[in-house]
Amino acid sequence: MLTTAFEAPLWETLSRVCGIDEAGRGPLAGPVVAAAVVFPRNFRPSGILQRLDDSKKLTPELRKALAPAIRETAESWALGVVDAETIDRINILQATMLAMNLAVESLGSTPEFLLVDGNRFRPVLPIPYETVVKGDSKVFSIAAASVLAKTHRDELMTAYAAEYPEYGFELHFGYPTERHVEAIAAHGRCAIHRKSFRLRTLGEK
């Protein structure tokens, strides 16, 4: 179980500490989605939020249950979504930075400090920040952002599955599974595929 121990020292002098994470850097299709989450100062998890952890360790059912609890409990939260066309144009790293900054800029009021999953970040707004490697398994607010980003992206990919049923997006959410690669071989790439992501198994260069 994650606690807010990482945020606690920051709350001694700050009120608005924001956790940031993304979902969807690795897939062959669909957007990259980032979330920014600010919990009330000195927040202590209770109820289902005591089960929050790295979203990759959670079942889809638990993530879906946690997401509304996070949204209802957070002081503010926001999402940033960058589509496949933009990913192809500026590359996935730049698109991830863009999604994270869009999420921060979409919050109701500007955070005082950012806790960002990973080892790099390029802020647009002049806000102090710290990157935390594997932050979604260490920092409560980052883990919360991870859940919101993941569940929203899964919902988007499930909607795309109805539009492009031959690819099975509702099963793999755009990641390079065997079924997905076979579907690309059979049908080519659709409008939401990232054309800059190549597959050696298909002889792409």
N, CA, C and O of each residue as an XYZ file, in Angstrom:
820
protein
N       0.837     -1.203      0.000
C       0.000      0.000      0.000
C       0.871      1.251      0.000
O       1.827      1.350      0.768
N       0.541      2.186     -0.849
C       1.248      3.460     -0.887
C       0.650      4.436      0.120
O      -0.559      4.446      0.353
N       1.510      5.250      0.709
C       1.063      6.338      1.571
C       1.541      7.654      0.961
O       2.214      7.660     -0.070
N       1.196      8.744      1.591
C       1.634     10.057      1.103
C       2.919     10.508      1.799
O       3.163     11.707      1.941
N       3.742      9.546      2.232
C       4.987      9.875      2.928
C       5.931     10.680      2.048
O       6.687     11.510      2.553
N       5.899     10.446      0.734
C       6.780     11.182     -0.165
C       6.353     12.645     -0.265
O       7.192     13.542     -0.348
N       5.048     12.875     -0.256
C       4.527     14.230     -0.350
C       4.633     15.003      0.962
O       4.718     16.231      0.955
N       4.628     14.287      2.084
C       4.534     14.921      3.396
C       5.583     16.018      3.642
O       5.213     17.094      4.112
N       6.875     15.793      3.345
C       7.853     16.876      3.568
C       7.565     18.120      2.728
O       7.821     19.242      3.165
N       7.036     17.921      1.531
C       6.702     19.068      0.674
C       5.523     19.839      1.248
O       5.478     21.066      1.157
N       4.575     19.130      1.835
C       3.397     19.770      2.416
C       3.728     20.636      3.637
O       2.899     21.436      4.070
N       4.917     20.482      4.183
C       5.301     21.328      5.321
C       5.364     22.797      4.925
O       5.142     23.680      5.753
N       5.669     23.058      3.642
C       5.782     24.448      3.188
C       4.911     24.756      1.973
O       4.739     25.920      1.612
N       4.363     23.725      1.346
C       3.582     23.907      0.121
C       2.176     23.339      0.292
O       1.949     22.444      1.105
N       1.248     23.869     -0.480
C      -0.136     23.381     -0.418
C      -0.522     22.533     -1.620
O      -1.268     21.563     -1.491
N      -0.008     22.905     -2.793
C      -0.446     22.225     -4.010
C       0.719     21.447     -4.639
O       1.505     21.986     -5.418
N       0.799     20.174     -4.277
C       1.815     19.268     -4.816
C       1.130     18.362     -5.829
O       0.123     17.723     -5.526
N       1.683     18.313     -7.026
C       1.033     17.623     -8.140
C       1.827     16.400     -8.581
O       3.032     16.488     -8.818
N       1.155     15.267     -8.691
C       1.761     14.062     -9.250
C       1.416     13.938    -10.723
O       0.290     14.233    -11.124
N       2.383     13.500    -11.542
C       2.187     13.399    -12.986
C       2.697     12.053    -13.492
O       3.778     11.601    -13.115
N       1.903     11.423    -14.349
C       2.349     10.193    -15.006
C       1.646     10.077    -16.353
O       0.695     10.803    -16.645
N       2.138      9.148    -17.162
C       1.568      8.952    -18.496
C       1.260      7.490    -18.745
O       1.715      6.608    -18.017
N       0.479      7.248    -19.787
C       0.193      5.894    -20.259
C       0.226      5.920    -21.778
O      -0.301      6.839    -22.406
N       0.849      4.904    -22.364
C       0.792      4.784    -23.805
C       2.018      5.199    -24.569
O       1.902      5.605    -25.726
N       3.191      5.115    -23.975
C       4.405      5.439    -24.733
C       4.760      4.321    -25.707
O       5.266      4.582    -26.799
N       4.496      3.079    -25.316
C       4.962      1.942    -26.104
C       4.054      1.398    -27.182
O       4.549      0.687    -28.057
N       2.759      1.678    -27.186
C       1.867      1.083    -28.176
C       2.178      1.494    -29.620
O       2.859      2.488    -29.873
N       1.665      0.709    -30.536
C       1.799      0.995    -31.957
C       0.663      1.876    -32.460
O       0.715      2.387    -33.579
N      -0.354      2.051    -31.638
C      -1.529      2.805    -32.068
C      -2.107      3.597    -30.909
O      -1.899      3.273    -29.740
N      -2.840      4.647    -31.265
C      -3.540      5.435    -30.267
C      -2.690      6.533    -29.662
O      -1.505      6.662    -29.973
N      -3.305      7.326    -28.791
C      -2.626      8.484    -28.213
C      -1.743      8.114    -27.028
O      -1.815      7.003    -26.503
N      -0.917      9.059    -26.622
C      -0.277      9.008    -25.317
C      -1.093      9.924    -24.409
O      -1.468     11.030    -24.800
N      -1.360      9.456    -23.202
C      -2.223     10.182    -22.266
C      -1.462     10.436    -20.971
O      -0.832      9.526    -20.432
N      -1.515     11.640    -20.480
C      -0.908     11.988    -19.190
C      -1.975     12.493    -18.244
O      -2.995     13.034    -18.671
N      -1.734     12.314    -16.959
C      -2.642     12.831    -15.938
C      -1.848     13.604    -14.903
O      -0.702     13.269    -14.605
N      -2.464     14.635    -14.360
C      -1.897     15.429    -13.271
C      -2.912     15.428    -12.134
O      -4.096     15.685    -12.354
N      -2.450     15.140    -10.924
C      -3.357     15.011     -9.778
C      -2.800     15.777     -8.577
O      -1.632     15.623     -8.218
N      -3.636     16.591     -7.973
C      -3.286     17.330     -6.759
C      -4.235     16.896     -5.651
O      -5.450     17.042     -5.780
N      -3.686     16.364     -4.562
C      -4.500     16.004     -3.403
C      -4.453     17.128     -2.374
O      -3.505     17.913     -2.354
N      -5.467     17.208     -1.522
C      -5.443     18.239     -0.476
C      -4.206     18.097      0.414
O      -3.684     16.998      0.599
N      -3.761     19.191      0.943
C      -2.591     19.193      1.819
C      -2.806     18.258      3.001
O      -3.871     18.260      3.618
N      -1.794     17.463      3.312
C      -1.814     16.500      4.416
C      -2.887     15.427      4.240
O      -3.409     14.888      5.216
N      -3.201     15.132      3.001
C      -4.191     14.097      2.692
C      -3.719     12.735      3.175
O      -2.539     12.399      3.068
N      -4.658     11.953      3.709
C      -4.363     10.583      4.124
C      -5.348      9.637      3.441
O      -6.560      9.799      3.580
N      -4.843      8.663      2.714
C      -5.730      7.752      1.988
C      -6.614      6.939      2.927
O      -6.186      6.529      4.006
N      -7.839      6.718      2.503
C      -8.755      5.872      3.256
C      -9.615      5.105      2.263
O      -9.625      5.408      1.070
N     -10.325      4.124      2.759
C     -11.209      3.351      1.905
C     -10.445      2.648      0.796
O      -9.358      2.114      1.017
N     -11.021      2.652     -0.396
C     -10.408      1.945     -1.519
C      -9.071      2.558     -1.919
O      -8.239      1.875     -2.517
N      -8.848      3.838     -1.601
C      -7.576      4.474     -1.965
C      -6.399      3.873     -1.208
O      -5.249      4.074     -1.598
N      -6.664      3.147     -0.144
C      -5.591      2.449      0.560
C      -5.037      1.290     -0.270
O      -3.987      0.734      0.053
N      -5.740      0.937     -1.326
C      -5.290     -0.150     -2.206
C      -4.522      0.376     -3.425
O      -4.108     -0.400     -4.287
N      -4.342      1.670     -3.486
C      -3.629      2.262     -4.623
C      -2.182      1.800     -4.663
O      -1.507      1.727     -3.636
N      -1.719      1.490     -5.865
C      -0.342      1.055     -6.086
C       0.009      1.377     -7.531
O      -0.794      1.960     -8.260
N       1.193      0.999     -7.933
C       1.595      1.107     -9.324
C       0.482      0.510    -10.188
O       0.080     -0.634     -9.974
N      -0.016      1.275    -11.161
C      -1.178      0.824    -11.939
C      -0.907     -0.489    -12.659
O      -1.837     -1.252    -12.921
N       0.351     -0.765    -12.983
C       0.683     -2.012    -13.675
C       0.495     -3.222    -12.771
O       0.365     -4.343    -13.262
N       0.479     -3.012    -11.459
C       0.288     -4.103    -10.513
C      -1.186     -4.324    -10.177
O      -1.534     -5.299     -9.511
N      -2.034     -3.436    -10.630
C      -3.455     -3.502    -10.292
C      -4.232     -4.208    -11.396
O      -3.869     -4.132    -12.569
N      -5.297     -4.891    -11.014
C      -6.161     -5.500    -12.014
C      -6.956     -4.404    -12.720
O      -7.149     -3.326    -12.159
N      -7.416     -4.663    -13.932
C      -8.261     -3.670    -14.616
C      -9.487     -3.285    -13.798
O      -9.912     -2.130    -13.815
N     -10.056     -4.256    -13.080
C     -11.240     -3.984    -12.278
C     -10.931     -3.031    -11.132
O     -11.719     -2.134    -10.831
N      -9.770     -3.230    -10.489
C      -9.406     -2.354     -9.385
C      -9.059     -0.960     -9.897
O      -9.401      0.033     -9.255
N      -8.391     -0.873    -11.035
C      -8.109      0.441    -11.611
C      -9.400      1.200    -11.897
O      -9.498      2.396    -11.624
N     -10.382      0.502    -12.445
C     -11.659      1.144    -12.764
C     -12.373      1.603    -11.497
O     -13.074      2.615    -11.515
N     -12.205      0.877    -10.410
C     -12.824      1.270     -9.141
C     -12.079      2.426     -8.489
O     -12.687      3.288     -7.855
N     -10.763      2.439     -8.647
C      -9.951      3.497     -8.048
C     -10.118      4.837     -8.762
O     -10.087      5.888     -8.121
N     -10.292      4.808    -10.074
C     -10.324      6.050    -10.846
C     -11.366      7.044    -10.350
O     -11.014      8.202    -10.125
N     -12.644      6.655    -10.162
C     -13.615      7.635     -9.660
C     -13.315      8.085     -8.240
O     -13.603      9.228     -7.886
N     -12.736      7.204     -7.412
C     -12.377      7.593     -6.048
C     -11.281      8.647     -6.060
O     -11.290      9.573     -5.250
N     -10.332      8.500     -6.989
C      -9.262      9.496     -7.125
C      -9.850     10.829     -7.571
O      -9.524     11.874     -7.007
N     -10.711     10.797     -8.575
C     -11.295     12.035     -9.095
C     -12.134     12.757     -8.041
O     -12.123     13.985     -7.963
N     -12.855     11.987     -7.238
C     -13.720     12.589     -6.213
C     -12.931     13.138     -5.031
O     -13.357     14.101     -4.393
N     -11.782     12.530     -4.735
C     -11.015     12.897     -3.551
C      -9.978     13.974     -3.831
O      -9.659     14.775     -2.953
N      -9.459     13.997     -5.033
C      -8.413     14.960     -5.374
C      -8.930     16.393     -5.292
O     -10.105     16.664     -5.540
N      -8.042     17.284     -4.944
C      -8.376     18.704     -4.969
C      -8.581     19.160     -6.407
O      -9.475     19.956     -6.694
N      -7.742     18.646     -7.311
C      -7.915     18.895     -8.735
C      -7.191     17.814     -9.515
O      -6.242     17.205     -9.020
N      -7.641     17.581    -10.732
C      -6.997     16.613    -11.615
C      -7.292     17.015    -13.059
O      -8.278     17.698    -13.332
N      -6.436     16.589    -13.971
C      -6.635     16.915    -15.380
C      -5.869     15.919    -16.237
O      -4.947     15.248    -15.772
N      -6.274     15.839    -17.503
C      -5.658     14.933    -18.461
C      -5.071     15.715    -19.631
O      -5.548     16.796    -19.976
N      -4.036     15.152    -20.229
C      -3.475     15.680    -21.469
C      -3.393     14.544    -22.467
O      -2.843     13.488    -22.155
N      -3.928     14.738    -23.658
C      -3.979     13.685    -24.673
C      -3.304     14.181    -25.953
O      -3.624     15.260    -26.453
N      -2.369     13.389    -26.477
C      -1.672     13.735    -27.714
C      -1.859     12.578    -28.691
O      -1.507     11.440    -28.382
N      -2.409     12.864    -29.863
C      -2.789     11.824    -30.808
C      -1.610     11.257    -31.591
O      -0.492     11.770    -31.537
N      -1.901     10.166    -32.328
C      -0.858      9.443    -33.052
C      -0.214     10.309    -34.128
O       0.993     10.218    -34.352
N      -0.997     11.140    -34.789
C      -0.440     12.007    -35.828
C       0.614     12.947    -35.260
O       1.657     13.165    -35.877
N       0.340     13.503    -34.082
C       1.308     14.397    -33.446
C       2.526     13.622    -32.967
O       3.650     14.115    -33.054
N       2.310     12.415    -32.462
C       3.430     11.564    -32.048
C       4.369     11.337    -33.223
O       5.587     11.434    -33.072
N       3.809     11.033    -34.401
C       4.635     10.821    -35.584
C       5.385     12.088    -35.985
O       6.504     12.029    -36.496
N       4.763     13.209    -35.749
C       5.357     14.470    -36.196
C       6.484     14.938    -35.285
O       7.491     15.458    -35.766
N       6.326     14.758    -33.955
C       7.315     15.330    -33.033
C       8.094     14.280    -32.256
O       9.011     14.642    -31.518
N       7.782     13.025    -32.382
C       8.337     11.834    -31.731
C       7.695     11.590    -30.364
O       7.119     12.497    -29.765
N       7.805     10.366    -29.889
C       7.060      9.956    -28.695
C       7.562     10.647    -27.425
O       6.768     10.939    -26.531
N       8.858     10.911    -27.334
C       9.362     11.596    -26.142
C       8.776     13.002    -26.053
O       8.274     13.410    -25.005
N       8.846     13.740    -27.164
C       8.303     15.098    -27.158
C       6.785     15.075    -26.937
O       6.238     15.951    -26.267
N       6.117     14.076    -27.500
C       4.668     13.963    -27.322
C       4.309     13.678    -25.867
O       3.304     14.174    -25.358
N       5.140     12.875    -25.203
C       4.902     12.587    -23.786
C       5.072     13.849    -22.943
O       4.257     14.131    -22.064
N       6.135     14.605    -23.217
C       6.331     15.873    -22.510
C       5.156     16.819    -22.750
O       4.695     17.499    -21.833
N       4.675     16.853    -24.004
C       3.542     17.710    -24.348
C       2.295     17.292    -23.584
O       1.590     18.144    -23.043
N       2.010     15.987    -23.532
C       0.829     15.499    -22.817
C       0.899     15.852    -21.335
O      -0.100     16.265    -20.745
N       2.076     15.692    -20.736
C       2.236     16.016    -19.318
C       2.003     17.505    -19.071
O       1.320     17.879    -18.116
N       2.558     18.340    -19.913
C       2.383     19.783    -19.742
C       0.944     20.214    -20.000
O       0.441     21.118    -19.332
N       0.278     19.580    -20.959
C      -1.129     19.875    -21.197
C      -1.966     19.546    -19.965
O      -2.882     20.289    -19.613
N      -1.647     18.430    -19.312
C      -2.376     18.047    -18.111
C      -2.186     19.091    -17.008
O      -3.151     19.497    -16.361
N      -0.951     19.520    -16.798
C      -0.668     20.518    -15.757
C      -1.385     21.831    -16.070
O      -1.981     22.451    -15.189
N      -1.318     22.243    -17.329
C      -1.941     23.508    -17.724
C      -3.462     23.467    -17.633
O      -4.112     24.510    -17.560
N      -4.037     22.249    -17.637
C      -5.490     22.107    -17.583
C      -6.040     22.045    -16.157
O      -7.255     22.018    -15.964
N      -5.159     22.021    -15.164
C      -5.612     22.034    -13.770
C      -6.290     23.370    -13.461
O      -6.006     24.382    -14.102
N      -7.178     23.361    -12.486
C      -7.896     24.582    -12.149
C      -7.000     25.712    -11.701
O      -7.257     26.870    -12.032
N      -5.956     25.407    -10.957
C      -4.988     26.423    -10.527
C      -3.589     25.822    -10.583
O      -3.428     24.603    -10.513
N      -2.596     26.665    -10.708
C      -1.230     26.214    -10.931
C      -0.640     25.552     -9.691
O      -0.698     26.127     -8.604
N      -0.070     24.345     -9.831
C       0.592     23.693     -8.693
C       1.836     24.452     -8.263
O       2.384     25.257     -9.016
N       2.269     24.183     -7.045
C       3.490     24.795     -6.533
C       4.711     23.908     -6.738
O       5.846     24.385     -6.731
N       4.466     22.610     -6.921
C       5.574     21.667     -7.102
C       5.037     20.463     -7.863
O       3.897     20.042     -7.669
N       5.896     19.910     -8.748
C       5.517     18.759     -9.557
C       6.384     17.550     -9.210
O       7.605     17.657     -9.103
N       5.745     16.420     -9.039
C       6.430     15.137     -8.882
C       6.120     14.327    -10.133
O       4.968     13.973    -10.381
N       7.155     14.035    -10.924
C       6.961     13.464    -12.254
C       7.575     12.073    -12.329
O       8.729     11.876    -11.947
N       6.804     11.113    -12.819
C       7.337      9.766    -12.987
C       8.403      9.748    -14.080
O       8.244     10.380    -15.125
N       9.483      9.023    -13.831
C      10.530      8.895    -14.840
C      11.796      9.630    -14.466
O      12.011      9.977    -13.304
N      12.637      9.866    -15.469
C      13.931     10.514    -15.203
C      14.145     11.791    -16.012
O      15.237     12.358    -16.000
N      13.104     12.245    -16.716
C      13.248     13.505    -17.450
C      11.902     14.197    -17.597
O      10.850     13.561    -17.669
N      11.971     15.513    -17.638
C      10.771     16.333    -17.799
C      11.201     17.705    -18.287
O      12.255     18.212    -17.903
N      10.374     18.299    -19.137
C      10.638     19.651    -19.627
C       9.397     20.490    -19.379
O       8.481     20.481    -20.201
N       9.343     21.218    -18.263
C       8.140     21.980    -17.939
C       7.963     23.189    -18.849
O       8.931     23.831    -19.255
N       6.710     23.481    -19.159
C       6.374     24.705    -19.887
C       6.199     25.850    -18.896
O       6.711     26.949    -19.110
N       5.479     25.589    -17.822
C       5.280     26.599    -16.793
C       6.477     26.616    -15.840
O       7.101     25.577    -15.626
N       6.804     27.765    -15.270
C       7.959     27.865    -14.361
C       7.632     27.310    -12.975
O       7.499     28.059    -12.008
N       7.506     25.988    -12.898
C       7.146     25.320    -11.644
C       8.298     24.406    -11.236
O       8.781     23.635    -12.066
N       8.752     24.468     -9.985
C       9.784     23.532     -9.530
C       9.276     22.092     -9.643
O       8.086     21.828     -9.469
N      10.191     21.166     -9.937
C       9.758     19.777    -10.090
C      10.878     18.826     -9.679
O      12.042     19.205     -9.549
N      10.469     17.571     -9.482
C      11.404     16.485     -9.216
C      10.938     15.272    -10.001
O       9.760     14.919     -9.961
N      11.855     14.634    -10.711
C      11.528     13.388    -11.383
C      11.831     12.227    -10.439
O      12.797     12.270     -9.678
N      11.004     11.201    -10.496
C      11.155     10.050     -9.607
C      11.085      8.783    -10.451
O      10.028      8.444    -10.982
N      12.203      8.089    -10.574
C      12.231      6.838    -11.320
C      11.337      5.819    -10.618
O      11.428      5.634     -9.404
N      10.482      5.165    -11.382
C       9.480      4.236    -10.851
C       8.600      4.927     -9.810
O       8.213      4.333     -8.803
N       8.297      6.192    -10.081
C       7.499      6.978     -9.144
C       6.112      6.432     -8.920
O       5.520      6.662     -7.866
N       5.567      5.697     -9.910
C       4.213      5.164     -9.732
C       4.155      4.040     -8.707
O       3.070      3.608     -8.320
N       5.323      3.564     -8.265
C       5.344      2.560     -7.198
C       5.876      3.136     -5.882
O       6.020      2.413     -4.896
N       6.171      4.459     -5.875
C       6.748      5.092     -4.697
C       5.941      6.281     -4.187
O       5.917      6.542     -2.984
N       5.287      6.996     -5.080
C       4.665      8.278     -4.745
C       3.161      8.175     -4.957
O       2.709      7.834     -6.051
N       2.387      8.466     -3.922
C       0.934      8.298     -3.979
C       0.308      9.105     -5.114
O      -0.490      8.570     -5.883
N       0.660     10.379     -5.227
C       0.029     11.225     -6.244
C       0.426     10.810     -7.660
O      -0.368     10.958     -8.589
N       1.640     10.295     -7.837
C       2.040      9.792     -9.149
C       1.268      8.526     -9.486
O       0.812      8.359    -10.617
N       1.118      7.634     -8.514
C       0.345      6.417     -8.735
C      -1.099      6.741     -9.103
O      -1.692      6.083     -9.957
N      -1.658      7.757     -8.454
C      -3.021      8.176     -8.768
C      -3.096      8.689    -10.207
O      -4.037      8.378    -10.937
N      -2.105      9.470    -10.604
C      -2.059      9.963    -11.978
C      -1.921      8.812    -12.965
O      -2.513      8.833    -14.045
N      -1.142      7.814    -12.591
C      -0.962      6.641    -13.439
C      -2.286      5.936    -13.694
O      -2.575      5.534    -14.821
N      -3.085      5.788    -12.653
C      -4.392      5.125    -12.783
C      -5.322      5.935    -13.685
O      -5.989      5.369    -14.552
N      -5.371      7.244    -13.490
C      -6.252      8.073    -14.313
C      -5.820      8.053    -15.779
O      -6.662      7.976    -16.674
N      -4.517      8.123    -16.023
C      -4.026      8.098    -17.401
C      -4.321      6.754    -18.060
O      -4.777      6.698    -19.202
N      -4.057      5.678    -17.331
C      -4.257      4.340    -17.885
C      -5.730      4.064    -18.157
O      -6.068      3.582    -19.238
N      -6.606      4.354    -17.219
C      -8.022      4.052    -17.415
C      -8.613      4.899    -18.536
O      -9.436      4.409    -19.309
N      -8.204      6.166    -18.635
C      -8.730      7.008    -19.708
C      -8.254      6.510    -21.066
O      -9.026      6.461    -22.023
N      -6.994      6.147    -21.142
C      -6.486      5.653    -22.428
C      -7.163      4.351    -22.820
O      -7.495      4.153    -23.989
N      -7.372      3.460    -21.856
C      -8.060      2.203    -22.153
C      -9.467      2.466    -22.680
O      -9.928      1.779    -23.592
N     -10.145      3.450    -22.113
C     -11.487      3.808    -22.580
C     -11.434      4.328    -24.018
O     -12.290      3.989    -24.834
N     -10.439      5.142    -24.324
C     -10.293      5.657    -25.684
C     -10.047      4.522    -26.676
O     -10.645      4.492    -27.752
N      -9.164      3.589    -26.313
C      -8.838      2.494    -27.216
C     -10.009      1.543    -27.387
O     -10.186      0.966    -28.459
N     -10.808      1.373    -26.349
C     -12.010      0.544    -26.464
C     -13.011      1.187    -27.421
O     -13.679      0.492    -28.186
N     -13.110      2.492    -27.375
C     -13.979      3.206    -28.320
C     -13.448      3.059    -29.746
O     -14.229      2.868    -30.678
N     -12.134      3.146    -29.921
C     -11.550      2.961    -31.244
C     -11.785      1.543    -31.763
O     -11.873      1.332    -32.972
N     -11.885      0.573    -30.856
C     -12.106     -0.817    -31.262
C     -13.421     -0.965    -32.019
O     -13.521     -1.786    -32.930
N     -14.422     -0.183    -31.654
C     -15.699     -0.232    -32.361
C     -15.575      0.344    -33.771
O     -16.285     -0.069    -34.687
N     -14.662      1.301    -33.929
C     -14.455      1.935    -35.227
C     -13.555      1.104    -36.126
O     -13.711      1.106    -37.347
N     -12.610      0.392    -35.518
C     -11.666     -0.441    -36.266
C     -11.658     -1.851    -35.668
O     -10.665     -2.250    -35.060
N     -12.746     -2.611    -35.829
C     -12.895     -3.897    -35.129
C     -11.877     -4.961    -35.531
O     -11.635     -5.899    -34.772
N     -11.277     -4.829    -36.715
C     -10.359     -5.861    -37.191
C      -9.048     -5.919    -36.406
O      -8.295     -6.884    -36.539
N      -8.766     -4.900    -35.587
C      -7.474     -4.844    -34.884
C      -7.525     -5.341    -33.439
O      -6.478     -5.628    -32.859
N      -8.700     -5.448    -32.850
C      -8.797     -5.935    -31.469
C      -8.239     -4.988    -30.438
O      -7.650     -5.422    -29.448
N      -8.416     -3.683    -30.658
C      -7.853     -2.701    -29.724
C      -8.379     -2.856    -28.304
O      -7.702     -2.477    -27.347
N      -9.586     -3.412    -28.157
C     -10.156     -3.568    -26.816
C      -9.432     -4.639    -26.001
O      -9.624     -4.740    -24.789
N      -8.602     -5.434    -26.670
C      -7.870     -6.514    -26.002
C      -6.437     -6.124    -25.652
O      -5.950     -6.441    -24.567
N      -5.759     -5.433    -26.580
C      -4.339     -5.103    -26.357
C      -4.080     -3.607    -26.262
O      -2.962     -3.188    -25.960
N      -5.106     -2.797    -26.517
C      -5.020     -1.330    -26.374
C      -3.908     -0.705    -27.217
O      -3.377      0.354    -26.881
N      -3.568     -1.376    -28.315
C      -2.572     -0.827    -29.225
C      -1.160     -1.315    -29.010
O      -0.276     -0.986    -29.802
N      -0.913     -2.092    -27.966
C       0.439     -2.600    -27.713
C       0.796     -3.686    -28.739
O      -0.099     -4.294    -29.326
N       2.090     -3.931    -28.959
C       2.527     -4.845    -30.027
C       2.422     -6.321    -29.653
O       3.432     -7.024    -29.609
N       1.221     -6.786    -29.389
C       1.006     -8.201    -29.118
C       1.041     -8.982    -30.434
O       1.000     -8.399    -31.517
N       1.117    -10.291    -30.322
C       1.146    -11.127    -31.529
C      -0.112    -10.915    -32.361
O      -0.042    -10.810    -33.586
N      -1.264    -10.852    -31.694
C      -2.518    -10.652    -32.422
C      -2.519     -9.312    -33.150
O      -2.971     -9.219    -34.291
N      -2.012     -8.277    -32.489
C      -2.002     -6.960    -33.111
C      -1.084     -6.937    -34.326
O      -1.447     -6.397    -35.371
N       0.089     -7.514    -34.195
C       1.031     -7.555    -35.308
C       0.432     -8.322    -36.479
O       0.587     -7.919    -37.631
N      -0.250     -9.421    -36.191
C      -0.899    -10.201    -37.255
C      -1.987     -9.386    -37.941
O      -2.157     -9.472    -39.157
N      -2.727     -8.593    -37.163
C      -3.788     -7.768    -37.744
C      -3.204     -6.701    -38.661
O      -3.769     -6.409    -39.715
N      -2.072     -6.117    -38.263
C      -1.423     -5.115    -39.115
C      -0.930     -5.762    -40.408
O      -1.034     -5.172    -41.483
N      -0.389     -6.984    -40.297
C       0.078     -7.694    -41.485
C      -1.067     -7.973    -42.443
O      -0.893     -7.937    -43.661
N      -2.241     -8.254    -41.884
C      -3.392     -8.611    -42.714
C      -4.120     -7.390    -43.283
O      -4.611     -7.425    -44.411
N      -4.186     -6.325    -42.506
C      -5.026     -5.183    -42.891
C      -4.258     -3.881    -43.120
O      -4.842     -2.884    -43.546
N      -2.967     -3.883    -42.842
C      -2.227     -2.633    -42.908
C      -2.520     -1.788    -41.680
O      -3.145     -2.260    -40.730
N      -2.076     -0.561    -41.698
C      -2.272      0.331    -40.552
C      -3.493      1.213    -40.784
O      -3.792      1.614    -41.909
N      -4.185      1.501    -39.689
C      -5.360      2.369    -39.778
C      -4.979      3.790    -39.371
O      -3.809      4.083    -39.127
N      -5.970      4.662    -39.301
C      -5.718      6.089    -39.071
C      -5.092      6.387    -37.716
O      -4.409      7.400    -37.567
N      -5.308      5.525    -36.722
C      -4.771      5.817    -35.388
C      -3.443      5.108    -35.129
O      -2.890      5.217    -34.035
N      -2.929      4.389    -36.115
C      -1.619      3.768    -35.933
C      -0.507      4.822    -36.027
O      -0.617      5.802    -36.764
N       0.543      4.596    -35.276
C       1.713      5.473    -35.302
C       2.619      5.008    -36.438
O       3.275      3.972    -36.338
N       2.645      5.767    -37.491
C       3.393      5.364    -38.684
C       4.904      5.370    -38.440
O       5.643      4.686    -39.149
N       5.365      6.120    -37.461
C       6.803      6.197    -37.178
C       7.298      5.026    -36.343
O       8.506      4.860    -36.173
N       6.387      4.208    -35.818
C       6.765      3.026    -35.037
C       6.859      1.843    -36.001
O       5.853      1.424    -36.572
N       8.064      1.307    -36.181
C       8.280      0.253    -37.162
C       8.279     -1.128    -36.528
O       8.551     -1.288    -35.338
N       7.964     -2.129    -37.358
C       7.934     -3.519    -36.905
C       8.883     -4.341    -37.762
O       8.648     -4.523    -38.956
N       9.941     -4.832    -37.163
C      10.904     -5.634    -37.913
C      10.274     -6.935    -38.392
O      10.660     -7.475    -39.429
N       9.285     -7.444    -37.620
C       8.633     -8.698    -38.011
C       7.888     -8.557    -39.324
O       7.608     -9.552    -39.994
N       7.563     -7.317    -39.698
C       6.878     -7.067    -40.968
C       7.830     -6.537    -42.031
O       7.410     -6.154    -43.123
N       9.114     -6.521    -41.699
C      10.102     -6.066    -42.653
C      10.109     -4.575    -42.855
O      10.592     -4.091    -43.879
N       9.575     -3.820    -41.882
C       9.523     -2.372    -41.996
C      10.859     -1.766    -41.595
O      11.545     -2.269    -40.705
N      11.212     -0.689    -42.260
C      12.470     -0.004    -41.961
C      12.195      1.453    -41.642
O      13.125      2.210    -41.362
